[in-house]
């Protein structure tokens, strides 16, 4: 059973949580509700809390977030919701991430930081596959995984054609589609350095999508410089894949977006 901590004075949020009578069916213990950052920090310090959510005034929220970032780098942060329907969806996401965070990978060392990094990568992969369908879902997943990105992060989106991809998978690559997807990210696009995050997703034997996100806010001039530098890095990486794996990648499209929200099918341009 997972232990949740909610920190808020918002009566509507408190009522919404109190109205859910079947938390145990979602593997949650009765939720602990506090109304200030100081008490919350003290409870988190004791240990035993699996995820925390808060809705406070700006000053208290900043103080609590600073404490969490410093002392609890892996604990998921969920988004309190006022409506019962939205809250149930949020709790389902929270349960999903807690199950993965606490899964028993018997063949691997149980390292929360490594697991969070994998979940962050999976999130971007899901975004590239257009499986995230709303801004609210995106914001929740970014927060739960403690992602360095935000929903308004500027990004560059590339799409590549793999002319020989199907034949390459059938006759030359004997590890399966998923392993090729993982290899392209881990060994190439995921290794691009600098003040950016780079991710990729192999959508089919013929299509690869790559995203490069700035680490923070950029001015219009900085976006132009960032765009030019990232194009060079991504295209250079595509040439490396040709050299090392003899797999050709042809860039068929490229665009700059103001935020990650543009990748959501229902709201993207």
C-alpha positions in Angstrom: 0.0 0.0 0.0 1.3 3.4 -0.9 1.3 6.4 1.4 0.3 9.8 0.0 0.8 13.2 1.5 -1.4 16.1 0.5 -0.4 19.6 1.6 -3.1 22.3 1.1 -5.6 24.7 2.8 -7.8 24.5 -0.3 -11.2 23.3 1.0 -12.3 22.1 -2.4 -9.2 20.0 -2.9 -9.5 18.5 0.6 -13.1 17.7 0.0 -12.4 16.0 -3.4 -9.8 13.7 -1.7 -12.0 13.0 1.2 -14.8 12.0 -1.2 -12.8 9.1 -2.6 -13.8 6.1 -0.4 -12.0 3.4 -2.3 -8.4 4.5 -2.1 -7.5 1.0 -0.9 -8.6 -0.5 -4.2 -5.9 1.7 -5.9 -3.4 0.4 -3.3 -3.3 3.7 -1.3 -3.6 4.0 2.4 -5.9 6.7 3.8 -4.3 10.0 2.7 -2.5 12.2 5.2 -3.5 15.9 4.8 -1.5 18.8 6.2 -2.0 22.5 5.7 1.5 24.0 5.8 5.0 23.5 4.3 6.8 23.2 7.7 4.7 20.2 8.9 5.0 18.6 5.5 8.8 19.0 5.5 8.9 17.4 8.9 6.8 14.4 7.8 8.8 13.9 4.7 12.0 13.9 6.8 10.6 11.0 8.9 10.3 8.8 5.7 7.6 6.5 4.6 5.8 8.9 2.2 5.6 7.5 -1.3 4.3 10.5 -3.1 3.5 14.1 -2.3 1.1 16.7 -3.7 0.6 20.3 -2.7 -1.4 23.5 -3.4 -0.2 26.3 -1.3 0.5 30.0 -1.6 3.5 30.9 -3.8 5.9 31.5 -0.9 5.1 28.3 1.0 5.0 26.3 -2.2 8.5 27.5 -3.2 9.9 26.7 0.2 8.4 23.2 0.1 9.6 22.5 -3.4 13.1 23.7 -2.5 13.1 21.2 0.4 11.8 18.4 -1.7 14.4 19.0 -4.5 17.2 19.1 -1.9 16.3 16.1 0.3 13.9 14.0 -1.7 15.1 13.9 -5.4 13.2 10.8 -6.3 9.8 11.1 -4.6 7.0 11.6 -7.2 5.0 14.8 -7.0 1.3 14.5 -8.0 -1.0 17.3 -8.9 -4.0 17.9 -6.5 -7.3 18.1 -8.4 -10.6 19.7 -7.5 -12.9 17.6 -9.5 -13.5 13.9 -8.6 -13.0 12.7 -12.2 -9.7 14.6 -12.7 -8.5 13.4 -9.3 -9.2 9.8 -10.1 -7.2 10.1 -13.3 -4.3 11.8 -11.4 -4.3 9.0 -8.8 -4.2 6.4 -11.5 -1.1 8.0 -13.0 0.5 8.3 -9.6 -0.2 4.6 -9.0 1.3 3.8 -12.4 4.5 5.6 -11.6 4.8 4.3 -8.1 4.4 0.7 -9.4 7.3 1.3 -11.8 9.4 3.1 -9.3 9.1 0.3 -6.7 9.1 -2.6 -9.1 11.5 -5.5 -8.2 13.9 -5.8 -11.1 15.8 -8.8 -9.7 18.5 -8.7 -12.3 19.4 -5.1 -11.7 20.4 -2.9 -8.8 17.3 -1.1 -7.4 18.4 2.5 -8.0 15.6 5.1 -7.8 17.6 7.7 -9.7 18.2 5.3 -12.6 14.5 4.3 -12.6 13.4 7.9 -12.7 15.7 8.6 -15.6 14.2 5.6 -17.5 10.7 6.9 -16.7 11.7 10.4 -18.0 12.9 8.8 -21.2 9.7 6.7 -21.5 7.6 9.9 -21.1 9.4 11.6 -24.0 9.0 8.5 -26.1 5.3 8.5 -25.4 5.1 12.1 -26.3 6.8 11.5 -29.6 4.4 8.6 -30.3 1.5 11.1 -29.7 0.1 9.0 -26.9 -0.2 12.0 -24.5 -3.5 13.5 -25.2 -3.9 16.6 -23.1 -1.8 19.4 -21.5 -3.0 18.3 -18.1 -1.7 14.7 -18.6 1.6 16.1 -19.9 2.0 18.4 -16.9 1.2 15.5 -14.5 3.6 13.1 -16.1 6.5 15.7 -16.2 5.9 16.3 -12.4 5.6 12.7 -11.4 8.8 11.8 -13.1 10.7 14.8 -11.8 11.5 15.7 -15.4 13.9 18.6 -16.0 11.5 19.7 -18.8 8.3 21.7 -18.5 5.2 21.9 -20.7 6.4 25.2 -22.1 9.9 24.0 -23.0 11.0 25.1 -26.5 11.9 22.2 -28.7 13.0 21.1 -32.2 11.4 18.2 -33.8 13.0 16.1 -36.6 11.6 13.3 -38.6 13.8 10.8 -40.5 13.0 8.3 -43.1 14.8 4.9 -43.0 14.8 3.9 -46.7 16.3 0.4 -45.9 14.7 0.1 -42.4 12.3 -2.8 -43.0 15.0 -4.8 -44.8 17.6 -3.9 -42.2 15.3 -5.2 -39.4 14.6 -8.4 -41.3 18.0 -9.4 -42.5 20.7 -7.4 -40.7 19.5 -6.6 -37.3 18.6 -9.7 -35.3 17.6 -8.1 -32.0 14.1 -6.9 -32.8 12.4 -3.6 -33.3 12.4 -2.5 -29.7 16.1 -3.1 -29.3 16.8 -1.0 -32.4 14.7 1.8 -30.9 16.6 1.5 -27.7 20.0 1.4 -29.4 19.3 4.6 -31.5 18.4 6.5 -28.4 20.9 5.1 -25.9 24.0 5.0 -28.1 23.3 8.0 -30.3 20.6 10.6 -29.8 20.5 10.2 -26.1 24.2 11.1 -25.9 24.0 14.5 -27.5 25.4 16.9 -25.0 25.0 20.6 -24.1 22.2 22.6 -22.5 19.5 20.4 -24.0 17.6 17.2 -23.7 17.5 14.9 -26.7 15.2 11.9 -27.2 14.1 9.7 -30.0 11.4 7.2 -30.9 11.3 4.7 -33.7 7.7 4.8 -34.8 8.0 2.2 -37.5 10.6 0.4 -39.7 10.6 3.5 -41.9 10.1 6.4 -39.5 12.2 7.8 -36.6 11.3 10.9 -34.7 13.8 12.9 -32.7 13.3 15.8 -30.3 15.7 18.3 -28.8 14.6 20.5 -26.0 16.2 23.6 -24.5 17.1 23.4 -20.8 15.3 26.7 -20.1 13.7 29.8 -21.5 15.2 31.2 -24.6 15.0 34.6 -26.3 14.1 34.9 -30.0 17.7 35.3 -30.8 18.8 32.4 -28.6 16.1 30.2 -30.3 17.7 30.9 -33.7 21.2 30.1 -32.4 20.0 27.0 -30.5 18.1 25.8 -33.6 21.2 26.1 -35.8 23.5 24.3 -33.3 21.0 21.5 -32.6 20.4 20.9 -36.4 24.1 20.4 -36.8 24.4 18.0 -33.9 21.4 15.9 -34.8 22.3 15.6 -38.5 25.9 14.8 -37.5 24.5 12.0 -35.2 22.5 10.6 -38.2 25.7 10.4 -40.2 27.4 8.6 -37.3 24.6 6.0 -37.3 25.3 5.5 -41.0 29.0 5.0 -40.3 28.7 2.7 -37.3 25.5 0.8 -38.1 25.3 1.2 -41.9 21.7 2.4 -41.4 20.8 5.4 -43.5 18.6 8.2 -42.0 17.2 10.8 -44.3 15.8 13.9 -42.6 12.4 14.6 -44.2 11.1 17.3 -41.9 12.2 19.7 -39.2 10.3 22.3 -37.2 10.8 24.5 -34.1 8.0 24.7 -31.6 7.5 27.1 -28.7 6.6 24.3 -26.3 6.1 20.6 -25.8 2.4 21.2 -26.0 2.6 21.4 -29.8 3.3 17.7 -29.8 -0.1 16.9 -28.2 -2.4 15.8 -31.1 -5.5 17.6 -29.7 -3.7 20.9 -29.2 -0.6 20.8 -31.4 -0.2 22.8 -34.6 
